[in-house]
Structures are given as structure tokens and as C-alpha cells.
Amino acid sequence: MFTEYEIETLIENEVIQKATFELKKEFIKNEAPYLEITDQDFFSLIVMAPTVGVALANGSVSLWEEMALNKKARKLSKGGYFMKKDPVVFGLKYLIKQYDNWEGEFLKIIRLTMEQAFDVNSLEKDFDSNKTVTESEYRDEVLKAPYIFIRFLSSFFLDDDEDIISPRKISKVDFGRVQSIGEKLGLHKIPLFHYFCSTFIVK
């Protein structure tokens, strides 16, 4: 997953910073009037949107999922909030409650961030989505991909202790949400995203 410092570097981009600031104003005005959060921490909240979306795939967030989301939020927050209220964790409560209303806007910023961070179009290729890829071929594709793209994928869809190569179990409904979010972000046009999805073992 992303580190606090990677988040800080991404939001130094003026285009991303402006878009984040505008969305933060709208979100606070409409959903969270008592949320005090910096632009950087709000950007961290934006980056967590795909993870929140998967957690909400079955309609609610379990206690275990909430704990995992809060843990990830604390790692992305600027500075330490161990003994005081973490603004990203606080913001998560509003995002979870109104996720369906804000998913599109949050994912737009994420797509914009990817376009600013690397050449997304260069990864988009015509390919057979039904093709079976060996682990060796997948590893090779991971090595060829921009490092930042791998960071995006792992931050969105993996726990912080998982690597992008290893197989992992996932429920059918959660897997459907991963694919849905990937499509909304335009990742379905990228072969590596499909190869990544093939590492999930759907229960």
C-alpha cells in the first residue's frame, strides 16, 4: 500500500492538489461539516475509496473490515495520531455512510492521479481477457509495469501485508466489486489488471 510519503509526493502535483481541494470543499459542505482535515489527509481518504468500495460490496462493513480500514487509514495519515483522533479515520465514517453518492467523484480523482503519475495509455492494449497466464508470465508483466501502477493496485485491493504475486481468497461479491471498480477506473483496458485479478481465488 502507499506510504504517507508517497501520498505527500503525489499531492504535490498542482493538478491533483487543486482537484483534491475542490472535492474536499464539496464533501465537507454536503456530508461532513465537522470534519477538520488537511488536503493531504483528504487525498489519503480519496485513495482509500476502492478499498472502502470492496468492503461495502455486501452492503455493510463488518467489524473486522472496519478495523482493517482504520489501520490502513492511520498508515496514510500525515503525522502520528496514535493517541488522538485521526482525521482520515474520522473521514472514513462519512465516506462509508455515503459511499454510493461519492464513489464516482472519488474515483475521478484517482483516475486523474494515475494519469498525472504515469502514462496510463501506454499500458492499455488489445488482448484476450480469457487468456490463461502462467505465474512466470505474470511476474514478468509485473516487473515491466511502472512501479507506481503496482503501488496503486496493491493500495486499492490488497492488505498491507500481501504481495501482488501471491494467490489470495476472495468472496464472489467482493471479486465482482474489484472488477467493477477496476472498470470505472479504466483498468479493464490494461492486461496486467486482468492478470492481477486472475490471482484471486473466488470462493
Contacts in CASP RR format, 6 or more apart in sequence:
PFRMAT RR
TARGET T0000
AUTHOR 0000-0000-0000
METHOD contacts of the structure
MODEL  1
MFTEYEIETLIENEVIQKATFELKKEFIKNEAPYLEITDQDFFSLIVMAP
TVGVALANGSVSLWEEMALNKKARKLSKGGYFMKKDPVVFGLKYLIKQYD
NWEGEFLKIIRLTMEQAFDVNSLEKDFDSNKTVTESEYRDEVLKAPYIFI
RFLSSFFLDDDEDIISPRKISKVDFGRVQSIGEKLGLHKIPLFHYFCSTF
IVK
1 72 0 8 1.000
1 75 0 8 1.000
1 76 0 8 1.000
1 151 0 8 1.000
1 154 0 8 1.000
1 155 0 8 1.000
1 158 0 8 1.000
1 160 0 8 1.000
2 10 0 8 1.000
2 47 0 8 1.000
2 76 0 8 1.000
2 151 0 8 1.000
2 155 0 8 1.000
3 75 0 8 1.000
3 76 0 8 1.000
4 44 0 8 1.000
4 75 0 8 1.000
4 76 0 8 1.000
4 77 0 8 1.000
4 78 0 8 1.000
4 79 0 8 1.000
6 151 0 8 1.000
7 40 0 8 1.000
7 43 0 8 1.000
7 44 0 8 1.000
7 47 0 8 1.000
7 76 0 8 1.000
7 78 0 8 1.000
8 40 0 8 1.000
8 78 0 8 1.000
10 16 0 8 1.000
10 43 0 8 1.000
10 113 0 8 1.000
10 116 0 8 1.000
10 117 0 8 1.000
11 17 0 8 1.000
11 20 0 8 1.000
11 39 0 8 1.000
11 40 0 8 1.000
11 43 0 8 1.000
13 113 0 8 1.000
13 116 0 8 1.000
13 117 0 8 1.000
15 112 0 8 1.000
15 116 0 8 1.000
16 43 0 8 1.000
16 109 0 8 1.000
16 112 0 8 1.000
16 113 0 8 1.000
16 116 0 8 1.000
17 39 0 8 1.000
19 108 0 8 1.000
19 109 0 8 1.000
19 112 0 8 1.000
20 39 0 8 1.000
20 42 0 8 1.000
20 43 0 8 1.000
20 46 0 8 1.000
20 109 0 8 1.000
21 39 0 8 1.000
23 42 0 8 1.000
23 46 0 8 1.000
23 105 0 8 1.000
23 106 0 8 1.000
23 109 0 8 1.000
24 37 0 8 1.000
24 39 0 8 1.000
24 42 0 8 1.000
26 105 0 8 1.000
27 35 0 8 1.000
27 42 0 8 1.000
27 94 0 8 1.000
27 102 0 8 1.000
28 35 0 8 1.000
28 37 0 8 1.000
31 94 0 8 1.000
31 97 0 8 1.000
31 98 0 8 1.000
31 101 0 8 1.000
31 102 0 8 1.000
32 91 0 8 1.000
32 94 0 8 1.000
35 87 0 8 1.000
35 90 0 8 1.000
35 91 0 8 1.000
35 94 0 8 1.000
36 87 0 8 1.000
37 45 0 8 1.000
37 87 0 8 1.000
37 88 0 8 1.000
37 90 0 8 1.000
37 91 0 8 1.000
38 78 0 8 1.000
38 87 0 8 1.000
40 78 0 8 1.000
41 76 0 8 1.000
41 77 0 8 1.000
41 78 0 8 1.000
41 87 0 8 1.000
41 88 0 8 1.000
43 109 0 8 1.000
44 73 0 8 1.000
44 76 0 8 1.000
44 77 0 8 1.000
44 78 0 8 1.000
44 88 0 8 1.000
45 73 0 8 1.000
45 88 0 8 1.000
45 91 0 8 1.000
45 92 0 8 1.000
45 95 0 8 1.000
46 106 0 8 1.000
46 109 0 8 1.000
46 110 0 8 1.000
47 76 0 8 1.000
47 110 0 8 1.000
47 113 0 8 1.000
47 155 0 8 1.000
47 156 0 8 1.000
48 69 0 8 1.000
48 72 0 8 1.000
48 73 0 8 1.000
48 76 0 8 1.000
48 88 0 8 1.000
48 92 0 8 1.000
48 95 0 8 1.000
49 95 0 8 1.000
49 99 0 8 1.000
49 102 0 8 1.000
49 103 0 8 1.000
49 106 0 8 1.000
49 107 0 8 1.000
49 110 0 8 1.000
50 107 0 8 1.000
50 110 0 8 1.000
50 156 0 8 1.000
50 157 0 8 1.000
50 181 0 8 1.000
50 182 0 8 1.000
50 185 0 8 1.000
51 69 0 8 1.000
51 72 0 8 1.000
51 155 0 8 1.000
51 156 0 8 1.000
51 157 0 8 1.000
52 61 0 8 1.000
52 69 0 8 1.000
52 92 0 8 1.000
52 95 0 8 1.000
52 96 0 8 1.000
52 99 0 8 1.000
53 99 0 8 1.000
53 103 0 8 1.000
53 177 0 8 1.000
53 181 0 8 1.000
54 157 0 8 1.000
54 174 0 8 1.000
54 177 0 8 1.000
54 178 0 8 1.000
54 181 0 8 1.000
55 61 0 8 1.000
55 62 0 8 1.000
55 65 0 8 1.000
55 66 0 8 1.000
55 68 0 8 1.000
55 69 0 8 1.000
55 96 0 8 1.000
56 96 0 8 1.000
56 99 0 8 1.000
56 177 0 8 1.000
57 171 0 8 1.000
57 173 0 8 1.000
57 174 0 8 1.000
57 176 0 8 1.000
57 177 0 8 1.000
58 171 0 8 1.000
58 173 0 8 1.000
58 174 0 8 1.000
61 69 0 8 1.000
61 96 0 8 1.000
68 159 0 8 1.000
69 92 0 8 1.000
69 96 0 8 1.000
70 86 0 8 1.000
70 89 0 8 1.000
70 92 0 8 1.000
71 160 0 8 1.000
72 160 0 8 1.000
73 86 0 8 1.000
73 88 0 8 1.000
73 89 0 8 1.000
73 92 0 8 1.000
74 80 0 8 1.000
74 81 0 8 1.000
74 82 0 8 1.000
74 86 0 8 1.000
74 88 0 8 1.000
74 89 0 8 1.000
75 160 0 8 1.000
76 88 0 8 1.000
77 86 0 8 1.000
77 87 0 8 1.000
77 88 0 8 1.000
77 89 0 8 1.000
80 86 0 8 1.000
81 87 0 8 1.000
81 89 0 8 1.000
95 102 0 8 1.000
95 106 0 8 1.000
103 184 0 8 1.000
104 184 0 8 1.000
107 181 0 8 1.000
107 184 0 8 1.000
107 185 0 8 1.000
110 152 0 8 1.000
110 185 0 8 1.000
111 185 0 8 1.000
111 186 0 8 1.000
114 120 0 8 1.000
114 149 0 8 1.000
114 152 0 8 1.000
114 185 0 8 1.000
117 148 0 8 1.000
118 146 0 8 1.000
118 148 0 8 1.000
118 149 0 8 1.000
119 146 0 8 1.000
120 190 0 8 1.000
123 145 0 8 1.000
123 146 0 8 1.000
123 149 0 8 1.000
123 190 0 8 1.000
123 191 0 8 1.000
123 192 0 8 1.000
124 189 0 8 1.000
124 190 0 8 1.000
125 189 0 8 1.000
125 190 0 8 1.000
125 191 0 8 1.000
127 191 0 8 1.000
127 194 0 8 1.000
129 194 0 8 1.000
132 198 0 8 1.000
133 141 0 8 1.000
133 195 0 8 1.000
133 198 0 8 1.000
135 165 0 8 1.000
137 195 0 8 1.000
138 165 0 8 1.000
138 195 0 8 1.000
138 196 0 8 1.000
138 198 0 8 1.000
138 199 0 8 1.000
139 165 0 8 1.000
141 191 0 8 1.000
141 192 0 8 1.000
141 195 0 8 1.000
142 150 0 8 1.000
142 164 0 8 1.000
142 165 0 8 1.000
142 192 0 8 1.000
145 192 0 8 1.000
149 192 0 8 1.000
150 164 0 8 1.000
153 164 0 8 1.000
153 193 0 8 1.000
153 196 0 8 1.000
154 162 0 8 1.000
154 163 0 8 1.000
154 164 0 8 1.000
156 181 0 8 1.000
157 178 0 8 1.000
157 196 0 8 1.000
158 164 0 8 1.000
158 168 0 8 1.000
162 168 0 8 1.000
164 196 0 8 1.000
164 199 0 8 1.000
165 199 0 8 1.000
166 199 0 8 1.000
167 199 0 8 1.000
167 200 0 8 1.000
167 201 0 8 1.000
168 199 0 8 1.000
168 200 0 8 1.000
168 201 0 8 1.000
169 200 0 8 1.000
169 201 0 8 1.000
169 203 0 8 1.000
170 178 0 8 1.000
170 200 0 8 1.000
170 201 0 8 1.000
170 202 0 8 1.000
170 203 0 8 1.000
171 202 0 8 1.000
171 203 0 8 1.000
172 202 0 8 1.000
172 203 0 8 1.000
175 197 0 8 1.000
175 200 0 8 1.000
175 202 0 8 1.000
178 197 0 8 1.000
178 200 0 8 1.000
179 188 0 8 1.000
179 197 0 8 1.000
182 188 0 8 1.000
182 193 0 8 1.000
187 193 0 8 1.000
188 194 0 8 1.000
END
